Amino acid sequence: MKTKHMVVFDCETTTPIMRGEGFSNLRVSIAVAYDYSDKTYHVYREEDIPKLCQLIRQAELVVGFNHVGFDLPLLRNYDASLHVESARNFDIMKAFEKSQGFRIKLDHLLNNTLGTKKSAHGLQAVEWYKQGEIDKIIEYCKEDVRQTRMLFDYILEHKSAAYTNRDGERVWAPIEPPDVEVSPKGENLNLF
């Protein structure tokens, strides 16, 4: 099945999430979405989040890493009608957990599967926000989305991703991808 409108997205927050506190006090500093239909990265500042929610609603498939457990609940602070659980989601972390029985970090899968690593981490993005370095957050978030998209494309083609087990061995975990076909790649950047 050829899916024409797939979106990969990620959100960064203005403050760190604290265990047990939930999402109600969290705010988005920057979000980035890659839209397969126009091969463009869209950057959203907090005031633009309704546009991101609309894009997610219109997508045939929404892809992310822990986006079902974090990013979508976070976006409900802006749009309560955005439903978290939907058949239109492919959460790479949840797919890995279903295959292997445990959770894993994005950086670990990137390193073992693609030989890449994240450019920073979410707590660094919070520090950049405090310092007013929004351009650094945009670049970091865009890179996270780009790498998540690359990992998703890999999973679509190879139906697996690699990790290092407790014995230090590289293991290929089978991951059941959604039934979609991806068009040839290309990238553009759109700042709202």
Backbone torsions as a table, in degrees:
resi	resn	phi	psi	omega
1	MET	NA	129.0	177.9
2	LYS	-91.3	114.4	177.2
3	THR	-93.1	122.5	-174.4
4	LYS	-88.1	-26.8	-174.1
5	HIS	-125.5	87.4	176.1
6	MET	-111.4	145.2	-178.7
7	VAL	-132.3	133.2	171.3
8	VAL	-111.4	130.4	-178.0
9	PHE	-143.6	164.8	177.6
10	ASP	-153.8	149.3	178.5
11	CYS	-122.4	145.2	170.0
12	GLU	-113.6	150.9	-175.0
13	THR	-112.9	163.4	-179.9
14	THR	-81.5	-21.5	178.6
15	THR	-138.5	158.1	178.4
16	PRO	-73.0	152.3	174.7
17	ILE	-81.6	135.8	178.5
18	MET	-105.8	135.7	-179.5
19	ARG	-53.5	133.7	175.9
20	GLY	81.9	-4.3	-177.5
21	GLU	-92.0	-15.6	-179.2
22	GLY	75.6	-165.2	-171.4
23	PHE	-109.3	-8.6	-169.1
24	SER	-60.7	-27.7	-179.4
25	ASN	-96.7	-3.1	-178.6
26	LEU	-81.4	144.2	177.0
27	ARG	-126.1	150.5	178.4
28	VAL	-84.6	131.4	171.8
29	SER	-89.2	-50.0	-179.9
30	ILE	-147.1	142.9	170.0
31	ALA	-130.5	148.7	176.3
32	VAL	-131.7	138.6	175.7
33	ALA	-129.4	137.0	171.1
34	TYR	-102.2	125.1	-178.9
35	ASP	-106.1	113.4	-179.4
36	TYR	-62.7	-26.9	-175.5
37	SER	-69.3	-33.5	178.1
38	ASP	-117.9	6.1	177.5
39	LYS	53.4	41.5	-175.0
40	THR	-125.7	141.0	169.2
41	TYR	-87.7	126.3	177.3
42	HIS	-109.0	128.4	-179.7
43	VAL	-104.2	131.6	-177.5
44	TYR	-122.4	123.6	169.0
45	ARG	-84.8	172.3	-174.3
46	GLU	-55.1	-42.1	-178.1
47	GLU	-68.0	-13.2	-179.6
48	ASP	-98.0	0.4	-174.8
49	ILE	-57.4	-35.1	175.5
50	PRO	-56.5	-33.0	176.9
51	LYS	-67.7	-38.9	176.2
52	LEU	-63.7	-44.5	179.1
53	CYS	-59.7	-38.8	177.9
54	GLN	-65.4	-42.8	178.0
55	LEU	-60.3	-43.5	-180.0
56	ILE	-63.4	-42.6	178.8
57	ARG	-62.0	-36.2	-176.6
58	GLN	-81.3	-19.2	-175.8
59	ALA	-69.1	145.1	174.3
60	GLU	-78.2	-27.1	177.6
61	LEU	-147.5	130.6	177.6
62	VAL	-111.2	126.4	-174.9
63	VAL	-118.9	143.3	175.4
64	GLY	-169.2	-175.8	175.3
65	PHE	-119.8	108.9	-173.2
66	ASN	62.3	26.3	179.9
67	HIS	-72.2	-27.7	177.9
68	VAL	-71.0	-35.8	-178.7
69	GLY	-88.3	-19.2	-177.0
70	PHE	-127.2	-63.1	-170.1
71	ASP	-64.7	-46.1	179.6
72	LEU	-65.9	-44.1	174.4
73	PRO	-60.1	-36.0	176.6
74	LEU	-61.7	-43.0	-179.0
75	LEU	-67.1	-20.8	176.6
76	ARG	-65.5	-18.3	173.0
77	ASN	-64.5	-21.7	-178.1
78	TYR	-105.3	-26.6	-177.0
79	ASP	-149.8	94.5	-176.1
80	ALA	-64.0	-18.1	-179.5
81	SER	-83.3	-4.0	178.1
82	LEU	-76.0	111.3	-176.1
83	HIS	-82.4	129.2	-176.5
84	VAL	-72.7	-53.0	-177.6
85	GLU	-86.9	120.3	-179.8
86	SER	-157.6	151.9	179.0
87	ALA	-69.5	-8.9	-178.0
88	ARG	-85.7	7.8	-177.1
89	ASN	-105.2	140.8	166.5
90	PHE	-128.0	103.7	-179.7
91	ASP	-98.0	112.8	-176.2
92	ILE	-59.4	-40.7	179.7
93	MET	-62.9	-43.6	179.6
94	LYS	-66.0	-37.8	178.6
95	ALA	-64.9	-40.8	176.8
96	PHE	-64.8	-45.6	-179.7
97	GLU	-60.7	-39.8	177.7
98	LYS	-61.9	-38.9	-179.3
99	SER	-73.8	-43.2	-170.6
100	GLN	-108.8	-14.4	177.7
101	GLY	86.2	7.1	176.9
102	PHE	-149.7	161.0	178.6
103	ARG	-87.1	160.1	-179.5
104	ILE	-145.7	156.9	178.9
105	LYS	-83.4	148.6	177.5
106	LEU	-56.7	-45.2	-178.0
107	ASP	-57.2	-38.7	-179.8
108	HIS	-64.5	-45.2	178.3
109	LEU	-66.6	-41.1	178.7
110	LEU	-59.9	-47.9	-177.5
111	ASN	-61.8	-46.2	-175.1
112	ASN	-80.2	-29.2	-177.4
113	THR	-91.5	-45.8	-173.2
114	LEU	-111.3	-9.4	-177.8
115	GLY	73.7	22.3	178.5
116	THR	-118.3	175.1	175.2
117	LYS	-146.6	160.9	178.3
118	LYS	-63.3	149.6	-178.6
119	SER	-81.2	-19.3	179.4
120	ALA	-164.4	-158.6	176.9
121	HIS	-143.8	167.7	-174.5
122	GLY	-58.0	-36.7	179.3
123	LEU	-66.7	-32.5	175.8
124	GLN	-65.8	-38.5	178.6
125	ALA	-63.3	-36.2	176.6
126	VAL	-64.3	-42.2	177.4
127	GLU	-62.7	-42.7	177.9
128	TRP	-61.0	-38.6	178.8
129	TYR	-62.0	-46.3	179.7
130	LYS	-59.9	-32.3	-178.8
131	GLN	-89.3	-0.7	180.0
132	GLY	75.7	17.5	-177.8
133	GLU	-92.6	66.9	-174.7
134	ILE	-65.5	-36.1	179.5
135	ASP	-60.3	-35.5	177.7
136	LYS	-67.5	-38.0	177.8
137	ILE	-64.9	-42.9	179.7
138	ILE	-59.7	-47.9	-179.1
139	GLU	-63.9	-42.4	178.6
140	TYR	-63.0	-47.6	-178.1
141	CYS	-65.7	-41.1	177.3
142	LYS	-61.2	-42.6	179.7
143	GLU	-65.3	-39.0	175.8
144	ASP	-60.3	-44.1	179.4
145	VAL	-66.3	-42.2	178.9
146	ARG	-59.9	-45.1	-179.0
147	GLN	-71.1	-36.0	175.6
148	THR	-63.7	-40.5	177.1
149	ARG	-63.2	-43.0	178.4
150	MET	-61.9	-41.0	178.1
151	LEU	-65.4	-42.8	177.3
152	PHE	-60.6	-45.9	178.2
153	ASP	-59.6	-39.9	178.1
154	TYR	-62.9	-46.4	-180.0
155	ILE	-62.0	-39.9	177.5
156	LEU	-59.5	-42.7	-176.3
157	GLU	-78.8	-40.5	-171.1
158	HIS	-107.5	-10.3	-179.9
159	LYS	55.3	35.9	179.0
160	SER	-163.4	166.3	172.4
161	ALA	-148.5	153.6	-174.5
162	ALA	-106.7	149.9	173.8
163	TYR	-145.2	166.6	175.8
164	THR	-101.6	124.5	-178.6
165	ASN	-80.7	-178.3	-176.2
166	ARG	-65.0	-21.3	178.0
167	ASP	-88.0	4.3	179.8
168	GLY	81.3	11.5	-179.3
169	GLU	-94.3	140.0	175.5
170	ARG	-78.2	125.7	-176.7
171	VAL	-122.8	136.7	176.0
172	TRP	-95.4	115.1	-179.9
173	ALA	-91.8	127.1	175.0
174	PRO	-69.3	133.6	178.1
175	ILE	-130.2	125.1	-180.0
176	GLU	-81.3	108.2	-179.6
177	PRO	-80.2	163.6	173.4
178	PRO	-68.1	158.2	-179.0
179	ASP	-83.9	84.4	-179.5
180	VAL	-139.3	163.4	174.8
181	GLU	-124.4	134.0	-177.6
182	VAL	-101.9	135.4	176.7
183	SER	-73.3	164.8	177.2
184	PRO	-53.7	147.8	-173.8
185	LYS	-82.2	160.5	175.7
186	GLY	178.2	156.1	-175.2
187	GLU	-137.9	142.5	172.3
188	ASN	-134.9	165.2	177.7
189	LEU	-125.1	130.1	179.2
190	ASN	-126.7	116.2	177.1
191	LEU	-98.2	124.0	177.8
192	PHE	-80.2	NA	NA
